[in-house]
Amino acid sequence: MPVNQRVQSAENLVVEAELDLAAVAQALEEHKSLSVLFDPDHGRERLGLLLESSRRLSRVLNLDQLLNVTMDSVLSLTRAERGFLMLYEGEVLKFRVIRNQKSQSWEGEDFQISHTITQQVIESGQPLWVKDASQDANYSQSASIAGLKLRSCMCVPLFSGQADKRKMLGLVYVDSQQIHESFSPQDLDLFAALAAQAAISIENAELVENISRLEKEKREQLERENLSLQKMLEDRGELLGQCPAMEKVFSLVRRVAGSEVNLLLLGESGTGKTLVARAIHQLSQRKEKPFIVIDCGSIPENLLESELFGYEKGAFTGAFARRQGKFEMAEGGTVFLDEIGEMPTALQTKLLRVIQEGVVEHIGGKETIKVNLRIIAATSRDLEQDIQKGRFRKDLYYRLNVITIHLPPMRERESDVLLLSGFFLEKYSAKHRKNITSLSAAARTALINYDWPGNVRELEHKVERAVIMCDGKEITPSHLELGPPGFEPSLAGGLNGAKAEVENKMVAQALTLNNGDITAAALQLGVARQQIYRIMKRHGLKKQAGKKKQTSAKG
């Protein structure tokens, strides 16, 4: 049950308990015949004490405070010399509240109680009254009773739950050493009635306390996850973004991280597939276990199988000892198979078995080894075309393609170019001990106009190089070495189509450079604001570039 529902449940229980206590109080008040149980001079006074104690118990939710209020009420009602309230912690009964009305220090036998009496109550589950333990044949031989010189004792159990599913929460015990202050059966009735109400309040207070603890643990866990993710993003600025395509990526990352499904990441080289896979692992329940990366395109085909599956001694020339594969090394964690489209079809068959059955076999081995891991695969290839050409197994594709995350190229993230550039500028200025504070207007324009065929990776390298080459406080286009702008209008739409392309491109760039300020964009382009609005409407442009929030994979 979600924490907020459990809190609401606890609040409902408290309200019900207050209603129950109010009903009990009203019934006792209306039942005038109860007064005959008491001394005429004290009956109504003690009945009033019971009613007032019940009301006090119903209003306290802090457990420690409630236990003290309960003990105070018990001593006031029973006029006992000593009182003890004990609660179970697991299987152990522990003292929670101790009272001595003589205000003596608790030393020696003062801290002791009759274990004979408490054990009898635990075993029977019934309240117990002993008028004079020293003269009672059932108790007079008890060492604890004789040692404490006890006369009159009472002990009642605290039960939670309904009658058919009761659970003993603990005990309340009172005693007296004075014969003239011995308890009566009527005292036991009042004591038991008060204990029954106290048990309801204690159960509710424990529930609220547990829910508060769970909320605190949940809050601390989320704080730890956020700090971990923030640290990860500080080191990997490629995962910053504010464009709609990246917002969709971050939303999917948050949704799938907590699941156990296999994932397929699609995107061009340099779009950050490895970083997204690592972020998913760090947000998952497997984050304390290994995250192992295998680049299927960089490992020779004859070595890839042994890297993934391991081998036995003597399996092939050079196999001098038994060796685990990456799947075994990742036990309990995540395996990221980058460029899985480059994996040979023979290995694809073995990988399918790992996914379906959760087992691997060493090269040269006959034993099947169970593995518990999550597979995240990535590729820049068109796997559907590879399936048609027989280069990729269709059944493996469907096994991996439970959820697919598409990572957009930089040319589709125009509004993120300056955001990422600023991040990298700050990062590498600190790394190389440079005091570079900004990008010039011309540099910003050059960054936006460039097509970024190498995507985020290329952008990072260009900015780092510019930081190294810059001797001043501002990056200029010469430091970036981007070459001529890559934008060329298509001839397919004719002159009007080319005009529309240029118009769309220039207005989008102006909005980005001016943080979405339409007036400033109009001034830069030398046109009226109304014309900017018409172009935006005609091409469906939005002030996306002007958003100043930074979206990341944080939940």
JOLIN-V638452 format. One line per field, one symbol per residue. ss: DSSP state (a for helix, b for strand, c for the rest). burial: 1 if it has 16 or more other ideal C-beta (glycine too) atoms within 10 Angstrom, else 0. A space follows every 10 residues. Layout:
ss=???
burial=???
This chain:
ss=ccaaaaaaaa aaaaaaaaaa aaaaaaaaaa caaaaaaccc ccaaaaaaaa aaaaaaaaac ccaaaaaaaa aaaaaaaacc cbbbbbbbbc cbbbbbbbbb cccccccaaa acccaaaaaa aaaacccbbb cccccccccc ccaaaaaacc cbbbbbbbbb ccaaacbbbb bbbbbbccaa acccaaaaaa aaaaaaaaaa aaaaaaaaaa aaaaaaaaaa aaaaaaaaaa aaaaacaaac bccaaaaaaa aaaaaaaccc ccbbbbcccc ccaaaaaaaa aacccccccc bbbbbccccc aaaaaaaaac bccccccccc ccbccaaaac cccbbbbbca aaccaaaaaa aaaaaaacbb bcbccccbbb cccbbbbbbc ccaaaaaacc cccaaaaaaa ccbbbbccca aacaaaaaaa aaaaaaaaaa accccccbbc aaaaaaaaac ccccaaaaaa aaaaaaaaac cccbbcaaaa cccccccccc cccaaaaaaa aaaaaaaaaa aaaccccaaa aaaaacccaa aaaaaaaaac ccaaaacccc bcccc
burial=0000011001 0001001100 1001100100 0001000100 0000011011 1011011101 1010011111 1011111101 1111111000 0000011011 0000000000 0011011101 1100001111 0011000010 0101100101 1111111111 0000000111 1111110000 0111011101 1111111111 1111111110 1000000000 0000100010 0110011111 1110010011 0110011000 0111111101 1111111111 1111010010 1111011010 0001111111 1100100010 0010111101 0011111111 1110001101 1001000001 1110100010 1011111111 0010011000 1110011011 0000101111 0011111111 1111101110 0001010010 0011111111 0101111111 0111011001 0000111011 0100000000 0000000000 1001111111 1111011100 1101101000 0100110000 1001111000 11110
